[in-house]
Every structure is written in C-alpha cells, then in structure tokens.
Amino acid sequence: MVQTLVALLALASIAACAPSNKPNSGLQLNTIAKQQHKLYFGSATDNPELNDTAYTSILDSRMFGQITPANSMKWDAIEPSPGNFT
C-alpha cells in the first residue's frame, strides 16, 4: 500500500514537470491512477465545498474517479440522538 502511494506520488510529480501546450492542464490524478491499473483516485468532500466553483471545477473524472461524503454522512450528522434522523 505504501509502495503504491509512493509510486503514484512520484508519477504525479513527473507529470507536473512535463511540458504541456494546454493552459492549466495540471495533474490528472485519476488518469494517472488508472494508467497504473488502479480503480480510481478519489476525494472526500462535503456540501459547503460543492458551492465553491473553483473547487468543483476540478471534480471531474480526470482528477477524481470517486467522491465520498466526508463529515456529512457520519453518524452524528445523520442521527444526532438515538432515533432522531436529520
């Protein structure tokens, strides 16, 4: 697992140094992960962040192959007291 993470970070560093003719091409982490035969490169996020256009502009399938709810789906957020669901 650690070796995989190190390899992925090394590839991302190499990709960041590669010249590109596209403006703002940046890293494409999910694409790099798939090239390494991984299922996806994901991110955890919450609803307030989804209103930030700068943040949501990178939430495409090239950067993140899966988005997981962060704190908004934890037990205290959905059931603040026993039997009381929000």
C-alpha positions as CSV (number, residue, x, y, z in Angstrom):
1,M,0.0,0.0,0.0
2,V,2.8,2.4,0.9
3,Q,4.7,1.5,-2.2
4,T,1.7,2.1,-4.3
5,L,1.2,5.6,-2.8
6,V,4.8,6.4,-3.2
7,A,4.7,5.3,-6.9
8,L,1.5,7.4,-7.5
9,L,3.0,10.5,-5.9
10,A,6.2,10.0,-8.0
11,L,4.2,9.8,-11.2
12,A,2.2,12.8,-10.2
13,S,5.5,14.7,-9.7
14,I,6.8,13.6,-13.0
15,A,3.6,14.6,-14.7
16,A,3.7,18.0,-13.1
17,C,7.2,18.7,-14.6
18,A,6.2,17.5,-18.1
19,P,5.7,20.4,-20.6
20,S,2.2,20.9,-21.8
21,N,0.7,23.0,-24.6
22,K,-2.6,23.2,-22.8
23,P,-3.1,26.1,-20.4
24,N,-4.0,25.0,-16.8
25,S,-3.7,21.3,-17.8
26,G,-2.3,20.4,-14.3
27,L,-2.2,17.0,-12.8
28,Q,-4.8,14.5,-13.7
29,L,-4.6,12.2,-10.7
30,N,-7.4,9.8,-11.6
31,T,-6.0,9.3,-15.1
32,I,-2.5,8.5,-13.7
33,A,-4.1,6.1,-11.2
34,K,-5.9,4.2,-14.0
35,Q,-2.7,4.1,-16.0
36,Q,-1.2,2.2,-13.0
37,H,-4.1,-0.2,-13.1
38,K,-5.9,1.2,-10.0
39,L,-9.6,1.6,-9.9
40,Y,-9.7,5.3,-9.2
41,F,-8.2,8.2,-7.3
42,G,-10.9,9.6,-5.0
43,S,-11.6,12.5,-2.7
44,A,-13.8,13.2,0.3
45,T,-15.9,16.3,0.3
46,D,-18.9,17.9,1.9
47,N,-21.9,20.0,0.7
48,P,-20.4,23.5,1.5
49,E,-17.4,22.8,-0.7
50,L,-19.7,21.9,-3.6
51,N,-20.8,25.5,-3.8
52,D,-17.3,26.6,-4.4
53,T,-16.9,26.9,-8.2
54,A,-13.0,26.8,-8.1
55,Y,-13.3,23.5,-6.1
56,T,-15.9,21.9,-8.2
57,S,-14.0,22.7,-11.4
58,I,-11.5,20.0,-10.5
59,L,-14.1,17.4,-9.6
60,D,-14.1,15.7,-12.9
61,S,-13.3,12.2,-13.9
62,R,-9.7,13.1,-14.8
63,M,-8.9,14.3,-11.3
64,F,-11.2,12.2,-9.1
65,G,-12.9,8.9,-10.0
66,Q,-14.9,8.8,-6.9
67,I,-16.3,11.3,-4.4
68,T,-17.1,10.2,-0.9
69,P,-19.1,12.2,1.6
70,A,-16.8,13.4,4.4
71,N,-18.4,14.6,7.7
72,S,-21.9,15.0,6.3
73,M,-22.6,11.2,6.4
74,K,-21.1,10.5,9.9
75,W,-23.4,9.1,12.5
76,D,-23.7,12.4,14.5
77,A,-24.7,14.3,11.4
78,I,-27.5,12.0,10.3
79,E,-28.6,10.8,13.7
80,P,-27.7,13.4,16.3
81,S,-29.6,11.5,19.0
82,P,-30.9,7.9,19.1
83,G,-33.9,7.5,16.7
84,N,-33.7,11.2,15.6
85,F,-32.6,11.3,12.0
86,T,-31.9,14.5,10.1
